[in-house]
Amino acid sequence: MTRIDTRWSLLSHRAVVMENRALRVTLLPELGGRIWSIEYKPRGRELLWQNPRVPPQRAPFGAAFDNVWCGGWEEMFPTSAPGIINGEQFPDHGEVWCLGWDCEAGERAGQVELTLRCRTPISAVEVEKRMTLRADEPVLDIAYALRSLSSSTLPYLFTLHPAFAVNPACRLDFPAMNVALDPSWLGTLTDTPLTFCWPLAPRRGGEVDLRAVPPVTSREVFFFFGHDFTEAWFAITDTAEKLTWGMNFPAEFFRACGVFATYGGWRDHYTLLVEPATAYPQQIEQAIEHGRAPVLAPGASVETRVTFRVQEGLARVSAESPNGEFMP
């Protein structure tokens, strides 16, 4: 059973449901094209975090993101933190998360697709994401495209922003990489060097293993970027349930991956965000200054794709197979 249904609503907002035997994916096109839910059906397990205090709602363009953030998975473009590009001020978390996106559903040969598009009001770019579920695979493919409608060159950041539901039995795995803390969001890692190698953060009194998800009582909170990967993937594993979910992404496009973890330390929230990004840091001006920000030429387009996967039977992930499966 693979199907797509555009007739749903959630709190009066239009909703689209894509599903097969493994996954049920719910999207809210009017609310930034947001993926609101990814449920792994064999376990009845919701994988995305949803803010218990902020329901899905329309937000005015330029709103302060944190105050209306309902959770789920959205994208940030062409900025992350508020910033200036070509003399124009861009809003917090970019332009696209609060826009309504057009959507078009389709079915063919045992798979379903949903294509969402929006046009940005400041940067004049068409952003597209095409999501595909095939047969009974626990895999969600997402293809992204950025198309310039402008006569100006645009330095930009493009960042995925999924918030995951975790618990103290969970762990976060990456391939070998370097870590750069964000100086503006050191959180509880104030006594840690700004750069080190994944996964151990040097700290007075002993190293901190960033793979571990502590309980909400830890009040931990931090933000960093991984870069210089040996491979481009991440995996979150519930070690008690032997259930893993994560993503692979092209390192030539997503050259960094942000991690924002709040284990009770920010607004009492308990969630883990893992954010493949075209560059770092989150301040676009600094990314431009350091020569890291990619550039979208007038009339040009760029495309990329990522794969989100759920897998049973692992207690940890150390590698990825040639066909994209996680390996112990």
N, C-alpha and C positions, 0 to 999 in steps of 0.2 A: 504494500500500500504506500504509494507516494502521491501526495496531493498538495494543492495550494488553494486557499480559500480567502477571498477578498471581502467577505460579507460580515466580518466581525467588527466589534467596537470594544474599546476599553475606556471606561470613565468618559464616555461620549466621544472619544477620539477614534478615528478610523484605525483598524488593525488588520493586518494580513498574517495568516498562519500558513507556514510551510511545514510539511512533516513527512517522514517515512517511518519505518518500524523502529528506528533508533532515536531519532531526534524530532522534537517539535520546536520550531523557531517562530517567535511572534515578533512582528515589526510594527512600528508606529510611524508611518510615512509623514504625517503632519507634524511630528515632533522631532525634526531633524533627521528623518529617516532612521531613527534609532532602532537597534535590535533590543527589544525589551526583555526577551526571555529566550534562553536555550535550555530546554529540558531534555535530559537523557532518559528516555522513556522506560527502558528495562529496569532502571532503579528508581524511577520517579524523582530524579535528582535535578533540581534547578541549579545551573552552573553560574548564572549571572547574579550579581548583587543588586538588590532593589532597595532604595532608600525607604526605611519604614516611616520616616517623618515627612517626606516630600512626595506626593503622588505625581504621576505624569501630568504635565500641564504645559500650555503654551506660554512662552516667555517672549517678551519684546526683544527685538534685535538690539544687541549691545548690553543685555542684562548681565549682572554679576553672576557668573556661572555657578559658583559654589552655593549660592543662596536658593537656587531653583533646581539643583541637580537631583534628579530622581533615580539615577543609577542606570543600569543596562550598558549598552555599547553604542557610542557615537564616534564621530571623527572630528578632528581639529584641522582647520585649514583657513587661511595660510599662516596663521599664528597659533601659538599655544598660550603663553602669557600675553597680556595686552602689549601691543608694540606698534612701531611705525615702519612702514615700507613705502619707499618712494614719496615720502612726505605725508602719507595718509595714515591716520590713526586707525588701527584695527582692534576689534573688541576682544575681551577675555575669552579664551578658548576658540577664537576664530569666528568665522562667519556662518558656518553651515549647520551647527548643532541646534540652532533655534529656527531654522527655515523650514517651511513645508516642502517636501520632496514629491514630485510626480512619480507614479509607479505604474509598471506594466507587468502583468503576470503571464506566464506561459507554461505549457506542458508539452513534452515530446519524449518519445522513446524511453519511458521509464524514469524520467527525471523532471523536476520542476524548477523553474527559474523565476526570479523577481528582479526587475531592473528598476532602480530608483535614480532620479536625476534632480539636481537643483542648479540654479544660477546665482552666483554670488553678487550682491549689490555693489560692493566696493571694488573688488579685484577683477570683476567681469570674467569669471571662469565657470564653465560648466563642469560640475562634479558628478560622476556616475559611479554607482556600484551595482554589480550584477551578481546575485547570489544564486547558487545552484545546490540542490540536493539530489543525489542519484540513488535510485533503487533503495536498498536497505542499509547503505553505508553510514556509519556514525561520523560522517565527514561533511562539513559545510565549506564549499569553495566560494571565495569572494574575489571578484575581479574589479579593480578600480581604474578609472580613467579621469584625467584632468585635461580639459580642453580650453585653451585661452581664447577669449572673445575680445581681447583687448589689443590696442596698438602699442602697449607698453610692456617692457620686460619685467617679470615678477619674480624676485627672490621669495622663497616660501618655505614653510614647514608643513608637512603632511603627517599627521600622527593618528594612529588608532587609539581608542580610549575605552577599552572594555574593563568593567569592574566585576571581579569574580567573588563569588560566595565561598568563603573558606572557614576552616575550623582548626583547632590546635593539633589535629592529626595530619594536617596538610603540610606539604613541603613544595618549594619552588626550585626547579632545576633549569639551568642554562648550560650551554657549552662553555668552554673556557673563554674568558673575555676580561677586558679591563673595565674598571668601575670608576666613574666620576660622580662624586656627590654634587648635588645642586646647592651652592652656598646660600641661596635664598630660602632653602627648605631643609636645613640640617636636621631639624626635629630632635630626636633623642640620640643622634649620632654626632653631637657637638664635639666630642673628644676623639674623633676619628679623623685620620688623614683624608684629604679631599680626593686622593686617588689611591687605588689599591687593586689587587686582583681578586676576581670572584672565586670563591664565595665567602671568604673570611675577612671581616672588617676588623683591622687592628684597633684596639680600644684599651684605655687604661683599665687594668684589672683583668684583662684577658680578651681574646678574640670573640667576635660575635659571628655566628654562622647564619648568614642571611637566607639560607635555604629553609630554615625552620620558621614556622608560623606560630608565634607565641599566643597565649590566651589573651582575651580582651583586658584582663586585669594588669597586663604588662604595661599598658599605656604607651607602647612603642609607636613611633611615627617617623618616617623618613622618605626621601625622594632621591633617586640616583639614576644615572644613565649607564647602561652597559654599552660597550663599543669594542671594535676590533675583535669580532667574534671569530672563532674557528669554524663554526657553523651558525646558521640563523634559525633558531627555534627556541621555544620555552615550553615547559610542562609543569602543571600543578597536579600533584598526586595526593589523594586522600589515602594515606597509608593504612588506615584501619579498614577501609572499604575496598582497597586495591582498585581504585578508579582514578584514571589519569585523563586530564583534558589540557589542551594547549594548541600551539600554532606553529607552523613554519612559514617563513617569509623570505623574500629574496634580499640577500645582504647588499647587493649592488644598488638597491633602491632604498631599503630601510637600513641605514648605516648605523643606527643606534636603537636602543630599546630602553625606554624609561620604566622605572618601577616606583610607584607611589603606594606605600603600605601604611595603612592606619589600623593598628591593632588596639583600638580604643583611645588612641592618642590625639585624634583630631575630631572634634565634635562628637565624641563617643562612638564614631563609626568603626565597624570591623569589616574591612574589605581590603582586597589586594588588586591593584590595577597594574597591568603589564602592557606597555604601550610602544609597539614598534613605531619608529620615527625616522624621517628622512635625515635628520641632523639633530645635534644638541649644541648648546643647552636649550631650554624652553624659551629664552628671550631671543626673538628673531634678530634684533640688532647685533647681539653678540655672535650668533651663528653666521651672520653676514660678515662681520668684522673678522672672524677667524677663517673665512673662506669655506665654511661647511654647508651653507644653505644652497640647495639646488636652485636652478633658475628656469622659469617657464617663459620661453620666447614668445613674442606676439604671434598669435595664430597657431602656435604649436600645441601638441598634445603629448602626454606621457601615460603609460599604462603599467599596471603591476597587478599581482594577485597574491592572495594568502590562502592558507588552508587551515581550518579549525577542525580538530580531531578529538574524539573521545575513545578511550581504550581501557579495557579491563585487564586485571591480572598482574599489574606492576606495583612495586613498592617504591621505586625510584626510576629516574630516567637518566641515562648517561650518554645516549647517542640516538641518532635517527637513521633508519634503514634507507636504502636507495628508493624505496617506494613510499617513503614518508612516515612509516610507522615508528613509534617510539620504542627504544630498546633499553633493557635494564643495564 
